[in-house]
Amino acid sequence: MDKGWTRKPLDNISVISMPRPHIVDYRDIHPDGYVLIWKPEHPNAKKNGYIYEHRYKMAEHLQRPLKENEHVHHINGNKQDNRIENLLLVDSQHEHNIAHDPDLANPNHSREYKRKWRLDNKERLRERERQWKRQYRALRNFFGLPRV
């Protein structure tokens, strides 16, 4: 294990990674679309040395590491636009959800949503029942069966 190679545990799997002193800003794209950067010395970095760029930029802007419960929201929705003016720090997952859907801030939102869903669902069920009746009538007529 010489020549600058280090062994780092990652989810109970031993991963060998090479230090990157020659790379100033190593960037990668996560499958979710977020930009990852290689900053193993940062307090918010994961075990593999990567940190989400938007979390890194917000931490640098605040000049402190982010807390576990703090979330960083992309205002314009573009996960790769990590300009500080496009980032919003929120204190909880609930506030982050409100940033995506402001209706969630309404205390009656869930009650109204459930009511609307029930009404929409009732109409869908009625339409489905009408389709079944039409199909049943068509089959009954095709086979010459009497009405029940």
N, CA and C atoms as a LAMMPS dump frame, in Angstrom:
ITEM: TIMESTEP
0
ITEM: NUMBER OF ATOMS
444
ITEM: BOX BOUNDS ff ff ff
-5.0000000000000000e+02 5.0000000000000000e+02
-5.0000000000000000e+02 5.0000000000000000e+02
-5.0000000000000000e+02 5.0000000000000000e+02
ITEM: ATOMS id mol type element x y z
1 1 1 N 0.826 -1.191 0
2 1 2 C 0 0 0
3 1 3 C 0.867 1.25 0
4 2 1 N 1.888 1.282 -0.784
5 2 2 C 2.723 2.476 -0.853
6 2 3 C 2.382 3.244 -2.121
7 3 1 N 3.214 4.13 -2.532
8 3 2 C 3.048 4.952 -3.734
9 3 3 C 1.859 5.914 -3.64
10 4 1 N 1.511 6.347 -2.423
11 4 2 C 0.478 7.366 -2.299
12 4 3 C -0.944 6.839 -2.315
13 5 1 N -1.143 5.536 -2.358
14 5 2 C -2.493 4.99 -2.348
15 5 3 C -2.982 4.887 -0.915
16 6 1 N -4.241 5.234 -0.703
17 6 2 C -4.823 5.103 0.642
18 6 3 C -6.073 4.241 0.547
19 7 1 N -6.38 3.543 1.623
20 7 2 C -7.566 2.701 1.667
21 7 3 C -8.616 3.428 2.51
22 8 1 N -9.808 3.602 1.934
23 8 2 C -10.88 4.293 2.641
24 8 3 C -12.105 3.386 2.701
25 9 1 N -12.722 3.213 3.881
26 9 2 C -13.937 2.394 3.959
27 9 3 C -15.118 3.154 3.372
28 10 1 N -15.963 2.456 2.634
29 10 2 C -17.153 3.055 2.034
30 10 3 C -18.28 2.041 2.128
31 11 1 N -19.187 2.238 3.065
32 11 2 C -20.319 1.34 3.258
33 11 3 C -19.869 -0.113 3.385
34 12 1 N -18.969 -0.376 4.31
35 12 2 C -18.459 -1.719 4.601
36 12 3 C -17.696 -2.334 3.43
37 13 1 N -17.343 -1.536 2.434
38 13 2 C -16.558 -2.019 1.31
39 13 3 C -15.248 -1.25 1.323
40 14 1 N -14.175 -1.938 1.159
41 14 2 C -12.887 -1.27 1.166
42 14 3 C -12.595 -0.742 -0.237
43 15 1 N -12.398 0.541 -0.345
44 15 2 C -12.165 1.172 -1.642
45 15 3 C -10.775 1.798 -1.636
46 16 1 N -10.04 1.577 -2.688
47 16 2 C -8.724 2.189 -2.806
48 16 3 C -8.866 3.445 -3.656
49 17 1 N -8.393 4.553 -3.126
50 17 2 C -8.466 5.792 -3.891
51 17 3 C -7.096 6.455 -3.865
52 18 1 N -6.769 7.083 -4.95
53 18 2 C -5.469 7.746 -5.068
54 18 3 C -5.623 9.223 -4.752
55 19 1 N -4.758 9.782 -3.931
56 19 2 C -4.834 11.224 -3.685
57 19 3 C -4.638 11.991 -4.987
58 20 1 N -5.3 13.123 -5.086
59 20 2 C -5.273 13.886 -6.334
60 20 3 C -4.641 15.259 -6.103
61 21 1 N -3.349 15.332 -5.745
62 21 2 C -2.746 16.646 -5.489
63 21 3 C -2.622 17.474 -6.754
64 22 1 N -2.579 16.814 -7.92
65 22 2 C -2.419 17.531 -9.184
66 22 3 C -3.74 18.075 -9.705
67 23 1 N -4.856 17.623 -9.138
68 23 2 C -6.169 18.075 -9.598
69 23 3 C -6.676 19.116 -8.611
70 24 1 N -6.878 20.33 -9.077
71 24 2 C -7.302 21.414 -8.209
72 24 3 C -8.793 21.312 -7.907
73 25 1 N -9.601 21.073 -8.931
74 25 2 C -11.054 21.039 -8.758
75 25 3 C -11.598 19.831 -9.51
76 26 1 N -11.664 18.676 -8.851
77 26 2 C -12.149 17.462 -9.489
78 26 3 C -13.664 17.414 -9.37
79 27 1 N -14.372 17.399 -10.497
80 27 2 C -15.834 17.442 -10.517
81 27 3 C -16.388 16.19 -11.17
82 28 1 N -17.562 15.779 -10.696
83 28 2 C -18.252 14.629 -11.255
84 28 3 C -19.751 14.909 -11.154
85 29 1 N -20.558 14.224 -11.938
86 29 2 C -22.008 14.399 -11.899
87 29 3 C -22.615 13.149 -11.266
88 30 1 N -23.388 13.355 -10.2
89 30 2 C -24.093 12.263 -9.533
90 30 3 C -25.239 11.807 -10.44
91 31 1 N -25.659 10.534 -10.37
92 31 2 C -26.798 10.082 -11.192
93 31 3 C -28.069 10.906 -10.979
94 32 1 N -28.225 11.55 -9.805
95 32 2 C -29.384 12.407 -9.548
96 32 3 C -29.274 13.752 -10.253
97 33 1 N -28.108 14.057 -10.838
98 33 2 C -27.927 15.306 -11.568
99 33 3 C -27.151 16.365 -10.805
100 34 1 N -26.827 16.123 -9.546
101 34 2 C -26.067 17.099 -8.759
102 34 3 C -24.577 16.991 -9.075
103 35 1 N -23.875 18.107 -8.926
104 35 2 C -22.433 18.142 -9.166
105 35 3 C -21.713 17.75 -7.871
106 36 1 N -20.789 16.806 -7.976
107 36 2 C -19.956 16.387 -6.849
108 36 3 C -18.551 16.919 -7.07
109 37 1 N -17.905 17.341 -6.003
110 37 2 C -16.513 17.78 -6.11
111 37 3 C -15.678 17.023 -5.083
112 38 1 N -14.424 16.836 -5.39
113 38 2 C -13.486 16.094 -4.547
114 38 3 C -12.874 17.039 -3.536
115 39 1 N -13.329 16.963 -2.286
116 39 2 C -12.807 17.785 -1.191
117 39 3 C -12.744 16.911 0.06
118 40 1 N -11.808 15.964 0.116
119 40 2 C -11.788 15.037 1.255
120 40 3 C -11.49 15.711 2.593
121 41 1 N -10.904 16.904 2.559
122 41 2 C -10.564 17.588 3.811
123 41 3 C -11.742 18.374 4.385
124 42 1 N -12.83 18.545 3.608
125 42 2 C -13.971 19.341 4.065
126 42 3 C -14.77 18.566 5.114
127 43 1 N -15.235 19.24 6.191
128 43 2 C -15.979 18.543 7.247
129 43 3 C -17.287 17.92 6.77
130 44 1 N -17.901 18.465 5.708
131 44 2 C -19.153 17.911 5.198
132 44 3 C -18.949 16.84 4.123
133 45 1 N -17.7 16.519 3.792
134 45 2 C -17.436 15.526 2.741
135 45 3 C -17.863 14.14 3.216
136 46 1 N -18.302 13.324 2.259
137 46 2 C -18.661 11.944 2.558
138 46 3 C -17.391 11.131 2.774
139 47 1 N -17.556 9.87 3.133
140 47 2 C -16.41 9.009 3.398
141 47 3 C -15.522 8.835 2.169
142 48 1 N -16.129 8.934 0.983
143 48 2 C -15.34 8.75 -0.244
144 48 3 C -14.626 10.033 -0.687
145 49 1 N -14.751 11.125 0.08
146 49 2 C -14.034 12.362 -0.217
147 49 3 C -14.81 13.358 -1.052
148 50 1 N -16.018 12.986 -1.5
149 50 2 C -16.809 13.887 -2.338
150 50 3 C -17.817 14.659 -1.491
151 51 1 N -18.17 15.84 -1.987
152 51 2 C -19.207 16.664 -1.378
153 51 3 C -20.019 17.277 -2.515
154 52 1 N -21.323 17.441 -2.281
155 52 2 C -22.147 18.11 -3.286
156 52 3 C -21.686 19.558 -3.4
157 53 1 N -21.517 20.016 -4.638
158 53 2 C -20.974 21.355 -4.851
159 53 3 C -21.862 22.432 -4.249
160 54 1 N -23.198 22.274 -4.332
161 54 2 C -24.07 23.316 -3.793
162 54 3 C -23.944 23.397 -2.269
163 55 1 N -23.731 22.278 -1.596
164 55 2 C -23.513 22.3 -0.142
165 55 3 C -22.156 22.918 0.191
166 56 1 N -21.145 22.602 -0.634
167 56 2 C -19.805 23.167 -0.423
168 56 3 C -19.822 24.691 -0.586
169 57 1 N -20.485 25.164 -1.663
170 57 2 C -20.508 26.611 -1.912
171 57 3 C -21.274 27.359 -0.824
172 58 1 N -22.361 26.746 -0.333
173 58 2 C -23.12 27.398 0.741
174 58 3 C -22.289 27.427 2.024
175 59 1 N -21.581 26.34 2.322
176 59 2 C -20.729 26.305 3.513
177 59 3 C -19.614 27.352 3.406
178 60 1 N -19.025 27.489 2.242
179 60 2 C -17.978 28.498 2.05
180 60 3 C -18.555 29.904 2.187
181 61 1 N -19.767 30.1 1.668
182 61 2 C -20.414 31.412 1.759
183 61 3 C -20.695 31.773 3.224
184 62 1 N -21.158 30.787 4.012
185 62 2 C -21.466 31.021 5.421
186 62 3 C -20.222 30.98 6.304
187 63 1 N -19.129 30.494 5.748
188 63 2 C -17.859 30.333 6.449
189 63 3 C -17.993 29.406 7.664
190 64 1 N -18.789 28.341 7.476
191 64 2 C -18.94 27.311 8.503
192 64 3 C -19.468 26.043 7.826
193 65 1 N -19.217 24.879 8.426
194 65 2 C -19.795 23.656 7.859
195 65 3 C -21.315 23.653 8.034
196 66 1 N -22.011 23.013 7.1
197 66 2 C -23.467 22.914 7.213
198 66 3 C -23.838 21.84 8.22
199 67 1 N -24.969 22.037 8.898
200 67 2 C -25.479 21.039 9.837
201 67 3 C -26.199 19.948 9.055
202 68 1 N -26.389 18.79 9.703
203 68 2 C -27.04 17.653 9.041
204 68 3 C -28.453 17.994 8.586
205 69 1 N -29.197 18.774 9.389
206 69 2 C -30.596 19.063 9.064
207 69 3 C -30.756 20.206 8.065
208 70 1 N -29.681 20.9 7.719
209 70 2 C -29.783 22.02 6.78
210 70 3 C -29.757 21.501 5.342
211 71 1 N -30.641 22.055 4.538
212 71 2 C -30.739 21.68 3.13
213 71 3 C -30.47 22.91 2.281
214 72 1 N -29.94 22.685 1.091
215 72 2 C -29.676 23.775 0.156
216 72 3 C -30.589 23.576 -1.051
217 73 1 N -31.411 24.584 -1.324
218 73 2 C -32.4 24.522 -2.403
219 73 3 C -31.905 25.317 -3.607
220 74 1 N -32.044 24.752 -4.809
221 74 2 C -31.743 25.472 -6.05
222 74 3 C -32.99 26.255 -6.445
223 75 1 N -32.923 27.554 -6.431
224 75 2 C -34.093 28.402 -6.663
225 75 3 C -34.666 28.188 -8.06
226 76 1 N -33.807 28.118 -9.081
227 76 2 C -34.316 27.972 -10.445
228 76 3 C -34.539 26.512 -10.833
229 77 1 N -34.277 25.576 -9.93
230 77 2 C -34.54 24.16 -10.19
231 77 3 C -33.442 23.44 -10.941
232 78 1 N -32.434 24.172 -11.423
233 78 2 C -31.323 23.56 -12.153
234 78 3 C -30.293 23.061 -11.147
235 79 1 N -30.142 21.744 -11.041
236 79 2 C -29.262 21.145 -10.032
237 79 3 C -27.791 21.427 -10.285
238 80 1 N -27.455 21.886 -11.477
239 80 2 C -26.053 22.152 -11.791
240 80 3 C -25.726 23.638 -11.8
241 81 1 N -26.706 24.48 -11.497
242 81 2 C -26.481 25.923 -11.393
243 81 3 C -26.202 26.248 -9.939
244 82 1 N -24.919 26.25 -9.562
245 82 2 C -24.534 26.389 -8.169
246 82 3 C -24.005 27.775 -7.832
247 83 1 N -24.507 28.793 -8.527
248 83 2 C -24.157 30.168 -8.151
249 83 3 C -24.811 30.468 -6.812
250 84 1 N -24.142 31.226 -5.96
251 84 2 C -24.644 31.478 -4.61
252 84 3 C -25.986 32.222 -4.65
253 85 1 N -26.212 33.056 -5.672
254 85 2 C -27.501 33.764 -5.767
255 85 3 C -28.637 32.838 -6.167
256 86 1 N -28.313 31.619 -6.615
257 86 2 C -29.341 30.64 -6.966
258 86 3 C -29.575 29.638 -5.835
259 87 1 N -28.855 29.773 -4.742
260 87 2 C -28.965 28.795 -3.651
261 87 3 C -29.679 29.412 -2.451
262 88 1 N -30.509 28.597 -1.807
263 88 2 C -31.266 29.035 -0.638
264 88 3 C -31.07 28.006 0.465
265 89 1 N -30.636 28.456 1.65
266 89 2 C -30.443 27.56 2.783
267 89 3 C -31.751 27.449 3.549
268 90 1 N -32.212 26.219 3.776
269 90 2 C -33.436 25.978 4.552
270 90 3 C -33.088 25.066 5.727
271 91 1 N -33.864 25.211 6.809
272 91 2 C -33.516 24.541 8.065
273 91 3 C -34.045 23.12 8.206
274 92 1 N -34.948 22.699 7.333
275 92 2 C -35.508 21.354 7.489
276 92 3 C -35.991 20.832 6.14
277 93 1 N -36.281 19.548 6.097
278 93 2 C -36.818 18.938 4.885
279 93 3 C -38.191 19.529 4.564
280 94 1 N -38.97 19.821 5.622
281 94 2 C -40.298 20.399 5.404
282 94 3 C -40.198 21.76 4.715
283 95 1 N -39.274 22.615 5.176
284 95 2 C -39.089 23.917 4.527
285 95 3 C -38.6 23.743 3.093
286 96 1 N -37.778 22.729 2.841
287 96 2 C -37.306 22.458 1.488
288 96 3 C -38.491 22.056 0.609
289 97 1 N -39.389 21.232 1.147
290 97 2 C -40.582 20.842 0.388
291 97 3 C -41.451 22.059 0.092
292 98 1 N -41.559 22.983 1.045
293 98 2 C -42.34 24.205 0.828
294 98 3 C -41.696 25.05 -0.275
295 99 1 N -40.362 25.064 -0.333
296 99 2 C -39.684 25.819 -1.392
297 99 3 C -40.051 25.257 -2.767
298 100 1 N -40.278 23.945 -2.841
299 100 2 C -40.686 23.331 -4.11
300 100 3 C -42.176 23.534 -4.377
301 101 1 N -43.002 23.478 -3.316
302 101 2 C -44.455 23.593 -3.468
303 101 3 C -44.995 24.503 -2.371
304 102 1 N -45.157 25.807 -2.64
305 102 2 C -45.593 26.746 -1.608
306 102 3 C -46.956 26.41 -0.994
307 103 1 N -47.789 25.636 -1.691
308 103 2 C -49.086 25.253 -1.134
309 103 3 C -48.933 24.429 0.137
310 104 1 N -47.779 23.783 0.311
311 104 2 C -47.561 22.979 1.509
312 104 3 C -47.515 23.826 2.771
313 105 1 N -47.273 25.14 2.634
314 105 2 C -47.239 26.028 3.795
315 105 3 C -48.638 26.261 4.351
316 106 1 N -49.667 26.014 3.543
317 106 2 C -51.05 26.171 3.969
318 106 3 C -51.383 25.073 4.985
319 107 1 N -51.802 25.437 6.212
320 107 2 C -52.085 24.403 7.215
321 107 3 C -53.229 23.472 6.808
322 108 1 N -54.119 23.929 5.91
323 108 2 C -55.236 23.097 5.465
324 108 3 C -54.904 22.329 4.194
325 109 1 N -53.641 22.385 3.784
326 109 2 C -53.274 21.778 2.508
327 109 3 C -53.635 20.306 2.448
328 110 1 N -53.276 19.541 3.464
329 110 2 C -53.513 18.104 3.386
330 110 3 C -55.003 17.805 3.397
331 111 1 N -55.777 18.572 4.176
332 111 2 C -57.224 18.356 4.207
333 111 3 C -57.833 18.671 2.844
334 112 1 N -57.43 19.814 2.245
335 112 2 C -57.949 20.193 0.932
336 112 3 C -57.509 19.191 -0.137
337 113 1 N -56.255 18.743 -0.037
338 113 2 C -55.744 17.792 -1.014
339 113 3 C -56.529 16.48 -0.938
340 114 1 N -56.744 16.001 0.299
341 114 2 C -57.491 14.746 0.453
342 114 3 C -58.908 14.887 -0.08
343 115 1 N -59.559 16.028 0.2
344 115 2 C -60.919 16.252 -0.28
345 115 3 C -60.949 16.264 -1.809
346 116 1 N -60.007 17.005 -2.412
347 116 2 C -59.948 17.071 -3.873
348 116 3 C -59.66 15.689 -4.455
349 117 1 N -58.747 14.954 -3.806
350 117 2 C -58.414 13.618 -4.295
351 117 3 C -59.631 12.701 -4.233
352 118 1 N -60.411 12.79 -3.119
353 118 2 C -61.595 11.948 -2.993
354 118 3 C -62.605 12.266 -4.087
355 119 1 N -62.817 13.575 -4.347
356 119 2 C -63.776 13.959 -5.381
357 119 3 C -63.303 13.49 -6.764
358 120 1 N -62.022 13.708 -7.052
359 120 2 C -61.487 13.263 -8.343
360 120 3 C -61.581 11.751 -8.467
361 121 1 N -61.248 11.062 -7.381
362 121 2 C -61.265 9.606 -7.404
363 121 3 C -62.69 9.087 -7.572
364 122 1 N -63.675 9.733 -6.92
365 122 2 C -65.076 9.327 -7.077
366 122 3 C -65.488 9.431 -8.538
367 123 1 N -65.123 10.532 -9.162
368 123 2 C -65.491 10.724 -10.571
369 123 3 C -64.83 9.659 -11.456
370 124 1 N -63.547 9.355 -11.165
371 124 2 C -62.863 8.299 -11.928
372 124 3 C -63.544 6.947 -11.738
373 125 1 N -63.949 6.645 -10.507
374 125 2 C -64.627 5.372 -10.239
375 125 3 C -65.98 5.312 -10.947
376 126 1 N -66.709 6.432 -10.95
377 126 2 C -67.998 6.463 -11.657
378 126 3 C -67.807 6.236 -13.156
379 127 1 N -66.791 6.882 -13.721
380 127 2 C -66.52 6.705 -15.152
381 127 3 C -66.139 5.259 -15.452
382 128 1 N -65.336 4.652 -14.594
383 128 2 C -64.94 3.256 -14.79
384 128 3 C -66.16 2.339 -14.712
385 129 1 N -67.065 2.633 -13.764
386 129 2 C -68.283 1.833 -13.642
387 129 3 C -69.142 1.958 -14.897
388 130 1 N -69.247 3.173 -15.453
389 130 2 C -69.991 3.37 -16.705
390 130 3 C -69.376 2.558 -17.847
391 131 1 N -68.037 2.533 -17.913
392 131 2 C -67.366 1.746 -18.962
393 131 3 C -67.669 0.269 -18.8
394 132 1 N -67.621 -0.23 -17.548
395 132 2 C -67.913 -1.65 -17.319
396 132 3 C -69.34 -1.99 -17.733
397 133 1 N -70.287 -1.092 -17.407
398 133 2 C -71.686 -1.333 -17.78
399 133 3 C -71.839 -1.372 -19.296
400 134 1 N -71.169 -0.452 -20.004
401 134 2 C -71.24 -0.461 -21.477
402 134 3 C -70.663 -1.756 -22.042
403 135 1 N -69.518 -2.174 -21.483
404 135 2 C -68.899 -3.418 -21.948
405 135 3 C -69.799 -4.617 -21.653
406 136 1 N -70.403 -4.633 -20.455
407 136 2 C -71.285 -5.731 -20.084
408 136 3 C -72.476 -5.786 -21.022
409 137 1 N -73.086 -4.603 -21.304
410 137 2 C -74.225 -4.553 -22.226
411 137 3 C -73.843 -5.058 -23.616
412 138 1 N -72.66 -4.633 -24.08
413 138 2 C -72.213 -5.06 -25.404
414 138 3 C -72.012 -6.572 -25.436
415 139 1 N -71.407 -7.146 -24.406
416 139 2 C -71.209 -8.598 -24.358
417 139 3 C -72.548 -9.339 -24.239
418 140 1 N -73.441 -8.799 -23.412
419 140 2 C -74.753 -9.419 -23.237
420 140 3 C -75.51 -9.437 -24.562
421 141 1 N -75.482 -8.315 -25.3
422 141 2 C -76.146 -8.255 -26.6
423 141 3 C -75.481 -9.179 -27.603
424 142 1 N -74.15 -9.25 -27.573
425 142 2 C -73.43 -10.094 -28.528
426 142 3 C -73.784 -11.556 -28.341
427 143 1 N -73.876 -12.009 -27.069
428 143 2 C -74.167 -13.407 -26.796
429 143 3 C -75.668 -13.676 -26.649
430 144 1 N -76.481 -12.648 -26.717
431 144 2 C -77.922 -12.808 -26.638
432 144 3 C -78.421 -13.208 -25.253
433 145 1 N -77.77 -12.724 -24.234
434 145 2 C -78.151 -13.062 -22.864
435 145 3 C -79.248 -12.121 -22.398
436 146 1 N -80.181 -12.63 -21.536
437 146 2 C -81.253 -11.763 -21.021
438 146 3 C -80.703 -10.776 -19.99
439 147 1 N -81.44 -9.711 -19.754
440 147 2 C -81.067 -8.74 -18.716
441 147 3 C -81.186 -9.391 -17.343
442 148 1 N -80.317 -8.982 -16.457
443 148 2 C -80.349 -9.525 -15.107
444 148 3 C -81.051 -8.571 -14.18
